Amino acid sequence: MFIFGNWNKKKVYKECKPSMVATKSAKQKMFDKVLRNVRTKMVKEEGYRQVVYKDSLGKPTVGIGHLVHPKDKLKVGNKITKDRVELLFKSDVSKSIKAAMTQAQEIGQFEYDFILALTSVNFQLGNNWPSKWPNTYKQLNNGNFNAVIKAVKNSKWARQTPKRTEAFIMALMVEMNENVKTYA
């Protein structure tokens, strides 16, 4: 079980319904729910490999989309165990879920589907993606989902991984209360 640190700071965000400000217990429940359900989605998006390979950008990768770091002491061609794949994945995805939950709360959209979508964004683009795309994140934070959808559709990200961006766009449309199927 993952325990959040420093979640006791209560901050009410503009236009945020009282139910949107999640308690520590609600955050823990949300984290656990996303963690239980995200693995299948990530395996589908990232693949599952026990041998270190170079991804489409030429970066060493292993397991379920784990970007190899020097501390991993792995090189292309090295094989790892299933247990290590799971440990790397849980470490990576836990950070992505926590970042997604923080972002969802900031945006005022603390719902499961949206957090799952943001988890995927964080997992693929990195947890610091809002600093890389500040205008898009600002629009997201302002609730201007149409501008976000337009920016995502016209991005390098969409050209490289269109199915993932389509899934994120679908999640945004759900948040806009459009009549579309729920993301997950």
C-alpha positions in Angstrom: 0.0 0.0 0.0 1.3 3.4 -1.0 1.1 6.1 1.7 1.1 9.8 0.6 3.4 12.2 2.3 2.5 15.9 2.8 -1.1 15.6 1.7 -2.5 17.3 4.7 -2.2 20.8 3.1 -5.8 21.7 2.2 -6.1 24.0 -0.7 -9.3 24.9 -2.4 -9.0 25.6 -6.1 -11.1 28.1 -7.9 -14.3 26.6 -9.4 -13.6 23.5 -7.5 -16.6 21.8 -6.0 -16.2 20.9 -2.3 -16.4 17.2 -3.3 -13.4 17.7 -5.6 -11.1 18.5 -2.6 -10.2 14.9 -1.7 -9.3 13.8 1.8 -6.2 11.8 2.5 -8.4 8.7 2.7 -10.1 9.4 -0.6 -6.7 10.0 -2.2 -5.4 6.7 -0.9 -8.5 4.9 -2.2 -8.2 6.6 -5.6 -4.5 5.7 -5.7 -5.2 2.0 -4.9 -8.0 1.9 -7.5 -5.8 3.3 -10.3 -2.9 1.1 -9.3 -5.1 -2.0 -9.5 -6.4 -1.2 -12.9 -3.6 0.6 -14.8 -1.2 -2.3 -15.4 -3.3 -3.9 -18.2 -3.6 -0.5 -19.9 0.1 0.2 -19.6 1.1 -3.3 -21.0 -1.2 -2.6 -24.0 0.4 0.8 -24.5 4.0 0.1 -23.6 4.4 -3.6 -24.2 6.2 -6.1 -21.9 9.8 -7.0 -22.4 12.3 -8.7 -20.1 15.2 -7.9 -22.4 16.5 -4.3 -22.6 15.9 -2.8 -26.0 16.1 0.7 -27.6 12.7 2.4 -27.9 11.6 4.5 -30.9 13.7 7.4 -29.7 16.8 5.1 -29.3 16.6 5.1 -25.5 17.3 1.9 -23.5 14.0 0.5 -22.2 12.8 -2.6 -20.4 9.8 -4.1 -18.7 6.6 -2.1 -19.1 8.0 1.1 -20.6 10.7 1.6 -18.0 13.4 4.0 -19.3 16.7 2.5 -18.2 18.8 4.8 -15.9 22.4 4.4 -15.0 21.4 3.3 -11.4 19.6 0.3 -13.0 23.0 -1.0 -14.2 21.5 -2.4 -17.4 22.6 -2.4 -21.0 20.7 -3.2 -24.3 20.4 -7.0 -24.5 20.4 -7.6 -20.7 17.6 -9.8 -19.4 15.7 -9.1 -16.2 13.3 -11.3 -14.2 9.5 -10.9 -14.1 9.8 -9.8 -10.5 12.2 -7.0 -11.5 9.8 -6.0 -14.3 7.0 -5.7 -11.7 9.2 -3.7 -9.2 10.3 -1.2 -11.9 6.7 -0.8 -13.1 5.3 -0.3 -9.7 7.9 2.3 -8.9 7.4 4.1 -12.2 3.6 4.0 -12.2 3.3 5.0 -8.6 5.1 8.3 -9.4 2.8 8.8 -12.4 -0.3 8.1 -10.4 0.7 10.5 -7.7 1.5 13.2 -10.2 -1.8 12.6 -12.0 -3.7 12.9 -8.8 -2.0 16.1 -7.9 -2.7 17.5 -11.4 -6.3 16.3 -11.3 -6.9 18.1 -8.0 -5.2 21.3 -9.2 -7.5 21.2 -12.3 -10.6 20.4 -10.2 -11.3 17.1 -11.9 -10.6 14.5 -9.3 -12.4 11.6 -11.0 -11.1 8.1 -11.7 -11.3 8.2 -15.5 -9.5 11.5 -15.7 -6.8 10.4 -13.2 -6.3 7.2 -15.2 -5.9 9.3 -18.4 -3.4 11.7 -16.7 -1.5 8.7 -15.3 -0.9 7.5 -18.9 0.2 11.0 -19.9 2.6 11.2 -17.0 3.9 7.7 -17.6 4.7 8.4 -21.3 5.7 12.1 -21.2 7.2 12.2 -17.7 5.7 13.7 -14.5 7.2 17.1 -15.4 5.2 17.3 -18.6 3.3 20.5 -17.4 6.6 22.4 -17.3 7.5 21.2 -20.8 4.0 22.3 -22.1 3.1 25.2 -19.8 0.5 26.7 -22.2 -1.3 23.4 -22.6 -1.3 22.8 -18.9 -2.5 26.3 -18.2 -5.4 25.8 -20.6 -6.1 22.4 -18.9 -6.0 24.1 -15.5 -8.4 26.8 -16.7 -10.8 24.2 -17.9 -10.4 25.2 -21.5 -10.5 21.6 -22.8 -11.2 22.6 -26.4 -7.9 24.5 -26.5 -6.1 21.5 -24.9 -7.7 19.1 -27.4 -6.5 21.3 -30.3 -3.0 21.6 -28.9 -2.8 17.8 -28.4 -4.1 17.0 -31.9 -1.4 19.3 -33.4 1.4 18.0 -31.3 4.5 15.9 -32.0 3.1 13.6 -29.3 0.0 13.0 -31.5 2.1 12.2 -34.5 4.3 9.8 -32.6 1.6 8.0 -30.6 -1.8 8.8 -32.0 -3.7 6.1 -30.1 -2.5 7.5 -26.7 -3.4 11.0 -27.6 -6.8 9.9 -28.8 -7.4 8.2 -25.4 -6.4 11.4 -23.6 -8.7 13.5 -25.9 -11.5 11.1 -25.1 -10.9 11.6 -21.4 -11.1 15.4 -21.9 -14.3 15.0 -23.8 -15.8 13.0 -20.9 -14.8 15.8 -18.5 -16.5 18.2 -20.8 -19.7 16.1 -20.4 -19.7 15.1 -24.0 -21.7 12.0 -24.9 -18.8 9.6 -25.4 -17.8 6.3 -23.9 -15.9 6.4 -20.7 -12.1 6.2 -20.9 -10.4 3.1 -19.4 
